[in-house]
Amino acid sequence: MNRFTRKAAAFVTGLGLLAGSLAAHAEGQIRIAEQFGIVYLLLNVAQEQKLIEKHAKAAGVDAKVEWIKLSGGSAVNDALLSGNIEIAGAGVGPLLTLWDRTKGKQNVKGVASLGNFPYYLVSNNPNVKTIADFTEKDRIALPAVGVSVQSRVLQFASAKLWGDKEFNRLDKISVALPHPDAAAAIIKGGTEITGHFGNPPFQEQELAGNPNAHIVLNSYQVLGGPASATVLYATEKFRNENPKTYKAFVDALDEAAKFVTANPEKAADIYLKVSNAKLDRELLLKIIKNPEVQFKTTPQNTYALAEFMHRVGAIKNKPASVKDYFFDDAQNVSGN
């Protein structure tokens, strides 16, 4: 009887371990980190219309979607590496940093672009016309010094102006600050923050809210045209072990991009609702309808930044093309 009891207990324990293992690998859980700004509009639409859940259900998966708000590429990268999120939303700079760091290990790569948006470095200092005019008295706010795409684009512009050895020349007067706080400082004036390398809608709010605010640098000028500044990325493990959930996410993004392009007015209302942003609707529509803004999931004009980051030693591994740091998915085939 004792022998039977022990065998039965072992069998039940084995079933429990098997069930736990299956639960640990069950598809459906997806935690997505986003930051501030209209550049995350595709995620806002997917959230409001429950597009991930819709596509997952069609594939026979009960999706459990969680949305997490963070600020700065460093925080997003830490969350991904610690296993607290499955999908990271940040700039191309943080993606390249993590791709380089995890190559041959977690193998983090890009999933898709969130579209092409011009990012402006705005200053309220009348004496600052170009980045060469910033002095020790100025402070440039951006999401994460030396990591965020804004910081990397500023370094790229500095290298073009002063040479590669001086690529991080403006890092010493750069400070990490969430976009809403930085925008408030630029609009109000009178603080140490005299520059903000932001994104829509904060840069447009600054230009509209302070007569001294003006554009010092446009990311498109640095990157060589319309570029995918903000992207989504994940670990190879998540993609391989959750193919249905992963595909549902990608399909949801594609549907969201088509929806925003066809319905800018409805998309604007969704952004205001989901983000709780205090933003003039007309200004928002102007940004969404800006000919320079394109809602698409295919990455564009990212390789120049990757090449620069390798050249100055910011990343050790040199990618041969965008295919090295983006997953080989349909939406990325024609990426560059």
Protein Blocks (a to p, Z undefined) as FASTA:
>chain_A
ZZmmmmmmmmmmmmmmmmmmmmmmpghiacddddedjklmmmmmmmmnommmmmmmmnop
acdddddddedjklmmmmmmnopafbdcddfklmmmmmmmmgoilopadfbdcbjcdddd
ddfbfklmbfklpcfkbccddfbghkammlmmmmmmmmmmnojklmmmmmmmgccddfkl
mmmmmmngoiablbdcdddfklmmmmmmpmkbccfbdfklmnopacdfbccdddfklmmm
mmmlmmmmmmmmmmmmmmmmmmmmlmmmmmmmmnopacdfklmmmmmmpmkbccdfbdgh
klmmmmmmmmnopafbdcfblklmgccdfklmmgZZ
